[in-house]
Amino acid sequence: MKNMGLGGLALFMTGMWAMILAVAAFLVVFVAPIDVLLFDGQTSSRLTVSAVQAAIAIIVVIALVFGLSKMKRIYLQRKLGK
């Protein structure tokens, strides 16, 4: 397999930023208003809503880190020609 040039690096960086923006959009669009989605506008404990939001955000960020790590590993394997 031939080595990738700057095009490969640009594709890697574009994919990385696309993943980051997708996670940020998910957190803003779905996790922020979760009290409306889960509790249907009923009065609920702010602590409960915040705990659910924090748990989802932590899980999503951990998934993002693993996804970026996997993407980096694939890029490096192709870059090094293994």
C-alpha atoms as an extended CHARMM CRD file, in Angstrom:
* protein
*
        82  EXT
         1         1  MET       CA              0.0000000000        0.0000000000        0.0000000000  PROA      1               0.0000000000
         2         2  LYS       CA              1.3830000000        3.3990000000       -0.9040000000  PROA      2               0.0000000000
         3         3  ASN       CA              1.9470000000        6.0610000000        1.7350000000  PROA      3               0.0000000000
         4         4  MET       CA             -0.6820000000        8.7450000000        2.0950000000  PROA      4               0.0000000000
         5         5  GLY       CA              0.3300000000       12.3470000000        1.5660000000  PROA      5               0.0000000000
         6         6  LEU       CA             -1.1770000000       15.5710000000        2.7920000000  PROA      6               0.0000000000
         7         7  GLY       CA             -4.5430000000       14.5300000000        1.3700000000  PROA      7               0.0000000000
         8         8  GLY       CA             -4.6840000000       11.6670000000        3.8390000000  PROA      8               0.0000000000
         9         9  LEU       CA             -3.8250000000       13.9800000000        6.7090000000  PROA      9               0.0000000000
        10        10  ALA       CA             -6.4860000000       16.4690000000        5.6110000000  PROA      10              0.0000000000
        11        11  LEU       CA             -9.0490000000       13.6470000000        5.4000000000  PROA      11              0.0000000000
        12        12  PHE       CA             -8.0540000000       12.4380000000        8.8750000000  PROA      12              0.0000000000
        13        13  MET       CA             -8.3820000000       15.9320000000       10.3500000000  PROA      13              0.0000000000
        14        14  THR       CA            -11.7350000000       16.4920000000        8.6150000000  PROA      14              0.0000000000
        15        15  GLY       CA            -13.0430000000       13.2080000000       10.0100000000  PROA      15              0.0000000000
        16        16  MET       CA            -11.7590000000       14.0570000000       13.4690000000  PROA      16              0.0000000000
        17        17  TRP       CA            -13.4700000000       17.4600000000       13.4890000000  PROA      17              0.0000000000
        18        18  ALA       CA            -16.6590000000       15.9660000000       12.0640000000  PROA      18              0.0000000000
        19        19  MET       CA            -16.7760000000       13.5160000000       14.9780000000  PROA      19              0.0000000000
        20        20  ILE       CA            -16.1770000000       16.2940000000       17.5150000000  PROA      20              0.0000000000
        21        21  LEU       CA            -18.8630000000       18.5260000000       15.9930000000  PROA      21              0.0000000000
        22        22  ALA       CA            -21.3230000000       15.6200000000       15.8340000000  PROA      22              0.0000000000
        23        23  VAL       CA            -20.8100000000       14.8950000000       19.5430000000  PROA      23              0.0000000000
        24        24  ALA       CA            -21.1540000000       18.5840000000       20.4250000000  PROA      24              0.0000000000
        25        25  ALA       CA            -24.3650000000       18.8450000000       18.3890000000  PROA      25              0.0000000000
        26        26  PHE       CA            -25.7540000000       15.7230000000       20.0800000000  PROA      26              0.0000000000
        27        27  LEU       CA            -25.0170000000       17.1370000000       23.5200000000  PROA      27              0.0000000000
        28        28  VAL       CA            -26.6060000000       20.5060000000       22.7130000000  PROA      28              0.0000000000
        29        29  VAL       CA            -29.6560000000       19.2310000000       20.8270000000  PROA      29              0.0000000000
        30        30  PHE       CA            -30.5790000000       16.1100000000       22.8180000000  PROA      30              0.0000000000
        31        31  VAL       CA            -28.8890000000       16.1780000000       26.2230000000  PROA      31              0.0000000000
        32        32  ALA       CA            -29.4420000000       19.8160000000       27.1800000000  PROA      32              0.0000000000
        33        33  PRO       CA            -33.2720000000       19.6850000000       26.9570000000  PROA      33              0.0000000000
        34        34  ILE       CA            -33.4730000000       16.1810000000       28.4150000000  PROA      34              0.0000000000
        35        35  ASP       CA            -35.8720000000       17.2370000000       31.1610000000  PROA      35              0.0000000000
        36        36  VAL       CA            -38.4580000000       18.0270000000       28.4820000000  PROA      36              0.0000000000
        37        37  LEU       CA            -37.7750000000       14.7900000000       26.6110000000  PROA      37              0.0000000000
        38        38  LEU       CA            -37.6980000000       12.4090000000       29.5680000000  PROA      38              0.0000000000
        39        39  PHE       CA            -40.0190000000       14.0160000000       32.0740000000  PROA      39              0.0000000000
        40        40  ASP       CA            -42.4380000000       15.5430000000       29.5350000000  PROA      40              0.0000000000
        41        41  GLY       CA            -42.2910000000       18.9830000000       31.1000000000  PROA      41              0.0000000000
        42        42  GLN       CA            -43.4020000000       17.7570000000       34.5200000000  PROA      42              0.0000000000
        43        43  THR       CA            -41.7100000000       19.1810000000       37.5480000000  PROA      43              0.0000000000
        44        44  SER       CA            -38.6720000000       17.0920000000       38.3330000000  PROA      44              0.0000000000
        45        45  SER       CA            -35.7100000000       17.4150000000       40.6000000000  PROA      45              0.0000000000
        46        46  ARG       CA            -32.9760000000       19.5740000000       39.0940000000  PROA      46              0.0000000000
        47        47  LEU       CA            -30.4460000000       17.2620000000       40.7200000000  PROA      47              0.0000000000
        48        48  THR       CA            -31.9310000000       14.2180000000       38.9560000000  PROA      48              0.0000000000
        49        49  VAL       CA            -31.9410000000       15.9660000000       35.5780000000  PROA      49              0.0000000000
        50        50  SER       CA            -28.3670000000       17.1640000000       36.0700000000  PROA      50              0.0000000000
        51        51  ALA       CA            -27.2050000000       13.6890000000       37.0900000000  PROA      51              0.0000000000
        52        52  VAL       CA            -28.7790000000       12.1440000000       33.9830000000  PROA      52              0.0000000000
        53        53  GLN       CA            -27.2660000000       14.8540000000       31.7690000000  PROA      53              0.0000000000
        54        54  ALA       CA            -23.8290000000       14.3950000000       33.3330000000  PROA      54              0.0000000000
        55        55  ALA       CA            -23.9430000000       10.6160000000       32.9610000000  PROA      55              0.0000000000
        56        56  ILE       CA            -24.9150000000       10.8290000000       29.2880000000  PROA      56              0.0000000000
        57        57  ALA       CA            -22.2730000000       13.4810000000       28.6010000000  PROA      57              0.0000000000
        58        58  ILE       CA            -19.5300000000       11.4260000000       30.2800000000  PROA      58              0.0000000000
        59        59  ILE       CA            -20.4790000000        8.2930000000       28.3260000000  PROA      59              0.0000000000
        60        60  VAL       CA            -20.5690000000       10.2130000000       25.0380000000  PROA      60              0.0000000000
        61        61  VAL       CA            -17.1840000000       11.8480000000       25.6620000000  PROA      61              0.0000000000
        62        62  ILE       CA            -15.6230000000        8.4830000000       26.5510000000  PROA      62              0.0000000000
        63        63  ALA       CA            -17.0560000000        7.0190000000       23.3180000000  PROA      63              0.0000000000
        64        64  LEU       CA            -15.6130000000        9.9980000000       21.4180000000  PROA      64              0.0000000000
        65        65  VAL       CA            -12.1590000000        9.4070000000       22.8990000000  PROA      65              0.0000000000
        66        66  PHE       CA            -12.2550000000        5.7280000000       21.9570000000  PROA      66              0.0000000000
        67        67  GLY       CA            -13.4930000000        6.5790000000       18.4510000000  PROA      67              0.0000000000
        68        68  LEU       CA            -10.7520000000        9.1470000000       17.9110000000  PROA      68              0.0000000000
        69        69  SER       CA             -8.1540000000        6.7100000000       19.2220000000  PROA      69              0.0000000000
        70        70  LYS       CA             -9.3420000000        4.0010000000       16.8210000000  PROA      70              0.0000000000
        71        71  MET       CA             -9.3320000000        6.4790000000       13.9360000000  PROA      71              0.0000000000
        72        72  LYS       CA             -5.7750000000        7.5500000000       14.8310000000  PROA      72              0.0000000000
        73        73  ARG       CA             -4.6240000000        3.9420000000       14.9590000000  PROA      73              0.0000000000
        74        74  ILE       CA             -6.0870000000        3.2660000000       11.4920000000  PROA      74              0.0000000000
        75        75  TYR       CA             -4.4660000000        6.4170000000       10.1030000000  PROA      75              0.0000000000
        76        76  LEU       CA             -1.0600000000        5.5380000000       11.5350000000  PROA      76              0.0000000000
        77        77  GLN       CA             -1.2310000000        1.9720000000       10.2250000000  PROA      77              0.0000000000
        78        78  ARG       CA             -1.9580000000        3.2640000000        6.7360000000  PROA      78              0.0000000000
        79        79  LYS       CA              0.6480000000        6.0220000000        7.0360000000  PROA      79              0.0000000000
        80        80  LEU       CA              3.3680000000        3.6030000000        8.1200000000  PROA      80              0.0000000000
        81        81  GLY       CA              2.3400000000        1.0950000000        5.4530000000  PROA      81              0.0000000000
        82        82  LYS       CA              1.7640000000       -1.8740000000        7.7260000000  PROA      82              0.0000000000
